[in-house]
């Protein structure tokens, strides 16, 4: 058995997969612009952006509706999804280990809306997804706000991480776990790398550039 967090992440990507759907820049500075659905899709890391990983579910973006609000903001009445526009996801797997990673984006209509949703979603849902005894760790200077936790989220103690970052008008998540207890497959450094890639790609999109940041 696995923690419900990982089932939710996989379900998100599967649901999204059924729908249609420049220069490098830092992730902590730049414009805060509402993204289009296509920009959200391009901001999500794919297999080409993830050296050493293989793509298992290609990037998809959808318009936020009642169904996707229930997945992105799975709290009563879905607080945290107010003024959200699009929702996106992609997944990758390490080529040399049992580690898998899911990337998620919620794109809002303003930086203020994203900032207002940050604590709601982290404190009520995403921050709990690494297990009850998970510890916080630092992501460094990513975005306007950032949080990260490392724990043993699997039924048999498999390691897992979750990160949340605000970059302009977007909230971004990475969720990484392993199907075995190999502690080297899931590390804080690896989680930082994942969070950095998606943060940079989101900022590039908001700057009006094609996301090019890679691992």
C-alpha positions as YAML, in Angstrom:
chain: A
units: angstrom
residues:
- id: 1
  name: UNK
  ca: [0.00, 0.00, 0.00]
- id: 2
  name: UNK
  ca: [1.10, 3.57, -0.61]
- id: 3
  name: UNK
  ca: [0.26, 6.88, 0.99]
- id: 4
  name: UNK
  ca: [-2.81, 8.54, -0.56]
- id: 5
  name: UNK
  ca: [-0.64, 11.42, -1.65]
- id: 6
  name: UNK
  ca: [0.93, 9.40, -4.42]
- id: 7
  name: UNK
  ca: [-2.41, 8.01, -5.61]
- id: 8
  name: UNK
  ca: [-3.72, 11.57, -5.88]
- id: 9
  name: UNK
  ca: [-0.69, 12.69, -7.87]
- id: 10
  name: UNK
  ca: [-1.07, 9.81, -10.32]
- id: 11
  name: UNK
  ca: [-4.82, 10.36, -10.63]
- id: 12
  name: UNK
  ca: [-4.23, 14.00, -11.48]
- id: 13
  name: UNK
  ca: [-1.90, 13.16, -14.34]
- id: 14
  name: UNK
  ca: [-4.18, 10.47, -15.69]
- id: 15
  name: UNK
  ca: [-7.15, 12.82, -15.70]
- id: 16
  name: UNK
  ca: [-5.13, 15.52, -17.39]
- id: 17
  name: UNK
  ca: [-3.77, 13.06, -19.93]
- id: 18
  name: UNK
  ca: [-7.29, 12.45, -21.16]
- id: 19
  name: UNK
  ca: [-7.75, 16.10, -22.10]
- id: 20
  name: UNK
  ca: [-6.52, 18.17, -25.01]
- id: 21
  name: UNK
  ca: [-4.49, 20.27, -24.29]
- id: 22
  name: UNK
  ca: [14.12, 32.11, -24.63]
- id: 23
  name: UNK
  ca: [16.81, 32.94, -22.58]
- id: 24
  name: UNK
  ca: [17.32, 31.55, -19.12]
- id: 25
  name: UNK
  ca: [16.22, 33.69, -16.19]
- id: 26
  name: UNK
  ca: [16.25, 33.42, -12.43]
- id: 27
  name: UNK
  ca: [13.20, 32.16, -10.58]
- id: 28
  name: UNK
  ca: [13.08, 34.94, -8.02]
- id: 29
  name: UNK
  ca: [12.82, 38.01, -10.24]
- id: 30
  name: UNK
  ca: [10.99, 39.04, -13.36]
- id: 31
  name: UNK
  ca: [7.44, 39.70, -14.42]
- id: 32
  name: UNK
  ca: [4.29, 38.39, -12.74]
- id: 33
  name: UNK
  ca: [1.94, 37.74, -15.66]
- id: 34
  name: UNK
  ca: [-1.15, 35.54, -15.87]
- id: 35
  name: UNK
  ca: [-0.22, 32.55, -18.02]
- id: 36
  name: UNK
  ca: [-2.21, 31.04, -20.87]
- id: 37
  name: UNK
  ca: [-3.02, 27.34, -20.96]
- id: 38
  name: UNK
  ca: [-0.28, 26.76, -23.52]
- id: 39
  name: UNK
  ca: [2.27, 28.61, -21.41]
- id: 40
  name: UNK
  ca: [1.37, 26.45, -18.42]
- id: 41
  name: UNK
  ca: [1.89, 23.31, -20.49]
- id: 42
  name: UNK
  ca: [5.28, 24.51, -21.73]
- id: 43
  name: UNK
  ca: [6.39, 25.50, -18.23]
- id: 44
  name: UNK
  ca: [5.98, 21.92, -17.03]
- id: 45
  name: UNK
  ca: [9.23, 19.93, -17.31]
- id: 46
  name: UNK
  ca: [9.17, 17.11, -19.86]
- id: 47
  name: UNK
  ca: [11.61, 14.33, -20.67]
- id: 48
  name: UNK
  ca: [13.88, 16.64, -22.67]
- id: 49
  name: UNK
  ca: [14.23, 19.01, -19.72]
- id: 50
  name: UNK
  ca: [15.05, 16.26, -17.22]
- id: 51
  name: UNK
  ca: [18.50, 14.78, -17.77]
- id: 52
  name: UNK
  ca: [18.67, 11.34, -16.19]
- id: 53
  name: UNK
  ca: [14.89, 11.02, -16.04]
- id: 54
  name: UNK
  ca: [12.39, 9.60, -18.52]
- id: 55
  name: UNK
  ca: [8.96, 11.04, -19.21]
- id: 56
  name: UNK
  ca: [6.07, 8.88, -18.00]
- id: 57
  name: UNK
  ca: [3.20, 11.35, -18.49]
- id: 58
  name: UNK
  ca: [3.73, 14.24, -20.84]
- id: 59
  name: UNK
  ca: [2.88, 17.79, -19.75]
- id: 60
  name: UNK
  ca: [-0.82, 18.63, -19.88]
- id: 61
  name: UNK
  ca: [-2.75, 21.76, -18.96]
- id: 62
  name: UNK
  ca: [-6.50, 22.22, -18.57]
- id: 63
  name: UNK
  ca: [-8.88, 25.01, -17.71]
- id: 64
  name: UNK
  ca: [-9.71, 24.96, -14.04]
- id: 65
  name: UNK
  ca: [-13.27, 23.71, -13.44]
- id: 66
  name: UNK
  ca: [-15.20, 21.97, -10.68]
- id: 67
  name: UNK
  ca: [-13.53, 18.61, -11.29]
- id: 68
  name: UNK
  ca: [-9.99, 19.95, -11.30]
- id: 69
  name: UNK
  ca: [-10.61, 22.23, -8.33]
- id: 70
  name: UNK
  ca: [-11.52, 19.09, -6.37]
- id: 71
  name: UNK
  ca: [-8.12, 17.60, -7.28]
- id: 72
  name: UNK
  ca: [-5.94, 20.70, -7.02]
- id: 73
  name: UNK
  ca: [-7.59, 22.08, -3.87]
- id: 74
  name: UNK
  ca: [-9.08, 19.00, -2.14]
- id: 75
  name: UNK
  ca: [-10.53, 20.86, 0.82]
- id: 76
  name: UNK
  ca: [-14.20, 21.64, 1.58]
- id: 77
  name: UNK
  ca: [-15.41, 24.28, -0.89]
- id: 78
  name: UNK
  ca: [-11.94, 24.21, -2.51]
- id: 79
  name: UNK
  ca: [-10.29, 27.27, -0.94]
- id: 80
  name: UNK
  ca: [-6.99, 28.00, -2.63]
- id: 81
  name: UNK
  ca: [-8.46, 27.69, -6.12]
- id: 82
  name: UNK
  ca: [-10.15, 31.09, -6.08]
- id: 83
  name: UNK
  ca: [-9.21, 33.10, -9.18]
- id: 84
  name: UNK
  ca: [-7.29, 30.16, -10.62]
- id: 85
  name: UNK
  ca: [-7.25, 29.82, -14.40]
- id: 86
  name: UNK
  ca: [-5.39, 26.67, -15.39]
- id: 87
  name: UNK
  ca: [-4.05, 23.46, -13.87]
- id: 88
  name: UNK
  ca: [-1.16, 21.41, -15.23]
- id: 89
  name: UNK
  ca: [0.80, 18.25, -14.47]
- id: 90
  name: UNK
  ca: [3.59, 16.02, -15.75]
- id: 91
  name: UNK
  ca: [5.50, 13.03, -14.37]
- id: 92
  name: UNK
  ca: [8.99, 11.61, -14.83]
- id: 93
  name: UNK
  ca: [10.93, 8.60, -13.53]
- id: 94
  name: UNK
  ca: [14.62, 8.24, -12.75]
- id: 95
  name: UNK
  ca: [16.37, 6.06, -15.29]
- id: 96
  name: UNK
  ca: [18.71, 4.56, -12.68]
- id: 97
  name: UNK
  ca: [16.45, 4.13, -9.64]
- id: 98
  name: UNK
  ca: [12.88, 3.64, -8.45]
- id: 99
  name: UNK
  ca: [12.29, 7.37, -7.95]
- id: 100
  name: UNK
  ca: [9.33, 9.07, -9.61]
- id: 101
  name: UNK
  ca: [8.40, 12.75, -9.61]
- id: 102
  name: UNK
  ca: [5.21, 14.65, -10.31]
- id: 103
  name: UNK
  ca: [5.14, 18.35, -11.24]
- id: 104
  name: UNK
  ca: [1.99, 20.41, -10.67]
- id: 105
  name: UNK
  ca: [1.07, 24.01, -11.55]
- id: 106
  name: UNK
  ca: [-1.91, 26.15, -10.64]
- id: 107
  name: UNK
  ca: [-1.95, 29.37, -12.68]
- id: 108
  name: UNK
  ca: [-3.85, 32.30, -11.17]
- id: 109
  name: UNK
  ca: [-5.12, 35.54, -12.66]
- id: 110
  name: UNK
  ca: [-2.79, 37.63, -10.48]
- id: 111
  name: UNK
  ca: [0.22, 37.45, -8.17]
- id: 112
  name: UNK
  ca: [-2.03, 38.52, -5.31]
- id: 113
  name: UNK
  ca: [-4.38, 35.56, -5.88]
- id: 114
  name: UNK
  ca: [-1.46, 33.13, -5.91]
- id: 115
  name: UNK
  ca: [-0.06, 34.62, -2.72]
- id: 116
  name: UNK
  ca: [-3.44, 34.45, -0.98]
- id: 117
  name: UNK
  ca: [-3.76, 30.76, -1.84]
- id: 118
  name: UNK
  ca: [-0.26, 29.81, -0.70]
- id: 119
  name: UNK
  ca: [-0.79, 29.24, 3.02]
- id: 120
  name: UNK
  ca: [-4.26, 27.79, 2.50]
- id: 121
  name: UNK
  ca: [-2.96, 24.98, 0.29]
- id: 122
  name: UNK
  ca: [0.31, 24.30, 2.11]
- id: 123
  name: UNK
  ca: [-1.12, 24.26, 5.62]
- id: 124
  name: UNK
  ca: [-4.29, 22.34, 4.83]
- id: 125
  name: UNK
  ca: [-3.10, 19.81, 2.24]
- id: 126
  name: UNK
  ca: [0.23, 19.79, 0.40]
- id: 127
  name: UNK
  ca: [2.41, 20.33, 3.44]
- id: 128
  name: UNK
  ca: [1.01, 17.14, 4.96]
- id: 129
  name: UNK
  ca: [1.72, 14.92, 1.96]
- id: 130
  name: UNK
  ca: [5.18, 13.75, 3.07]
- id: 131
  name: UNK
  ca: [3.91, 11.98, 6.18]
- id: 132
  name: UNK
  ca: [3.19, 12.94, 9.78]
- id: 133
  name: UNK
  ca: [6.83, 12.88, 10.88]
- id: 134
  name: UNK
  ca: [8.24, 14.69, 7.87]
- id: 135
  name: UNK
  ca: [10.85, 17.37, 8.45]
- id: 136
  name: UNK
  ca: [11.15, 20.75, 6.81]
- id: 137
  name: UNK
  ca: [14.18, 21.59, 4.70]
- id: 138
  name: UNK
  ca: [15.37, 24.65, 2.78]
- id: 139
  name: UNK
  ca: [14.97, 25.15, -0.94]
- id: 140
  name: UNK
  ca: [17.13, 28.26, -1.03]
- id: 141
  name: UNK
  ca: [16.06, 31.54, -2.70]
- id: 142
  name: UNK
  ca: [13.36, 30.25, -5.03]
- id: 143
  name: UNK
  ca: [10.44, 32.44, -6.04]
- id: 144
  name: UNK
  ca: [8.59, 34.76, -3.69]
- id: 145
  name: UNK
  ca: [7.81, 31.96, -1.20]
- id: 146
  name: UNK
  ca: [8.85, 28.37, -0.82]
- id: 147
  name: UNK
  ca: [8.43, 25.36, 1.49]
- id: 148
  name: UNK
  ca: [9.67, 21.77, 1.43]
- id: 149
  name: UNK
  ca: [9.32, 18.60, 3.51]
- id: 150
  name: UNK
  ca: [11.06, 15.22, 3.54]
- id: 151
  name: UNK
  ca: [9.51, 12.16, 5.12]
- id: 152
  name: UNK
  ca: [8.63, 8.48, 4.90]
- id: 153
  name: UNK
  ca: [5.29, 8.66, 3.17]
- id: 154
  name: UNK
  ca: [5.11, 5.07, 1.95]
- id: 155
  name: UNK
  ca: [3.50, 2.21, 3.86]
- id: 156
  name: UNK
  ca: [6.86, 0.47, 4.27]
- id: 157
  name: UNK
  ca: [8.86, 3.60, 4.98]
- id: 158
  name: UNK
  ca: [9.65, 4.57, 1.40]
- id: 159
  name: UNK
  ca: [11.07, 8.13, 1.32]
- id: 160
  name: UNK
  ca: [9.19, 11.03, -0.20]
- id: 161
  name: UNK
  ca: [9.43, 14.80, -0.63]
- id: 162
  name: UNK
  ca: [7.00, 17.59, -1.41]
- id: 163
  name: UNK
  ca: [7.89, 21.17, -2.34]
- id: 164
  name: UNK
  ca: [5.69, 24.21, -2.90]
- id: 165
  name: UNK
  ca: [6.84, 27.48, -4.46]
- id: 166
  name: UNK
  ca: [5.18, 30.71, -5.52]
- id: 167
  name: UNK
  ca: [6.61, 32.25, -8.66]
- id: 168
  name: UNK
  ca: [4.64, 35.31, -9.68]
- id: 169
  name: UNK
  ca: [1.13, 34.28, -10.64]
- id: 170
  name: UNK
  ca: [1.76, 30.55, -10.21]
- id: 171
  name: UNK
  ca: [1.93, 28.02, -7.41]
- id: 172
  name: UNK
  ca: [4.22, 25.10, -8.18]
- id: 173
  name: UNK
  ca: [4.68, 21.69, -6.61]
- id: 174
  name: UNK
  ca: [7.08, 18.79, -6.93]
- id: 175
  name: UNK
  ca: [6.27, 15.45, -5.32]
- id: 176
  name: UNK
  ca: [8.95, 12.76, -5.41]
- id: 177
  name: UNK
  ca: [8.88, 9.25, -4.00]
- id: 178
  name: UNK
  ca: [10.43, 5.84, -4.45]
- id: 179
  name: UNK
  ca: [8.94, 2.37, -4.71]
- id: 180
  name: UNK
  ca: [11.64, 1.01, -2.40]
- id: 181
  name: UNK
  ca: [13.52, 2.13, 0.72]
- id: 182
  name: UNK
  ca: [16.61, 3.25, -1.17]
- id: 183
  name: UNK
  ca: [17.36, 6.55, 0.58]
- id: 184
  name: UNK
  ca: [19.67, 7.60, -2.24]
- id: 185
  name: UNK
  ca: [16.79, 7.59, -4.73]
- id: 186
  name: UNK
  ca: [14.98, 10.45, -2.98]
- id: 187
  name: UNK
  ca: [17.09, 13.22, -1.45]
- id: 188
  name: UNK
  ca: [16.75, 16.85, -0.43]
- id: 189
  name: UNK
  ca: [19.24, 17.86, -3.12]
- id: 190
  name: UNK
  ca: [17.20, 16.07, -5.79]
- id: 191
  name: UNK
  ca: [14.05, 17.81, -4.55]
- id: 192
  name: UNK
  ca: [15.81, 21.19, -4.75]
- id: 193
  name: UNK
  ca: [16.83, 20.45, -8.32]
- id: 194
  name: UNK
  ca: [13.25, 19.58, -9.31]
- id: 195
  name: UNK
  ca: [11.82, 22.69, -7.64]
- id: 196
  name: UNK
  ca: [14.45, 24.89, -9.28]
- id: 197
  name: UNK
  ca: [13.71, 23.61, -12.77]
- id: 198
  name: UNK
  ca: [9.97, 24.21, -12.61]
- id: 199
  name: UNK
  ca: [10.42, 27.58, -10.87]
- id: 200
  name: UNK
  ca: [12.77, 28.80, -13.59]
- id: 201
  name: UNK
  ca: [10.49, 27.56, -16.34]
- id: 202
  name: UNK
  ca: [7.47, 29.30, -14.82]
- id: 203
  name: UNK
  ca: [9.39, 32.59, -14.58]
- id: 204
  name: UNK
  ca: [10.62, 32.26, -18.14]
- id: 205
  name: UNK
  ca: [7.02, 31.82, -19.31]
- id: 206
  name: UNK
  ca: [5.90, 34.88, -17.34]
- id: 207
  name: UNK
  ca: [8.75, 36.88, -18.86]
- id: 208
  name: UNK
  ca: [7.30, 36.04, -22.28]
- id: 209
  name: UNK
  ca: [10.02, 33.57, -23.19]
- id: 210
  name: UNK
  ca: [9.84, 29.92, -24.19]
- id: 211
  name: UNK
  ca: [10.77, 27.87, -21.10]
- id: 212
  name: UNK
  ca: [14.23, 26.37, -21.64]
- id: 213
  name: UNK
  ca: [15.51, 25.62, -18.11]
- id: 214
  name: UNK
  ca: [16.72, 22.04, -17.75]
- id: 215
  name: UNK
  ca: [18.01, 19.82, -14.97]
...
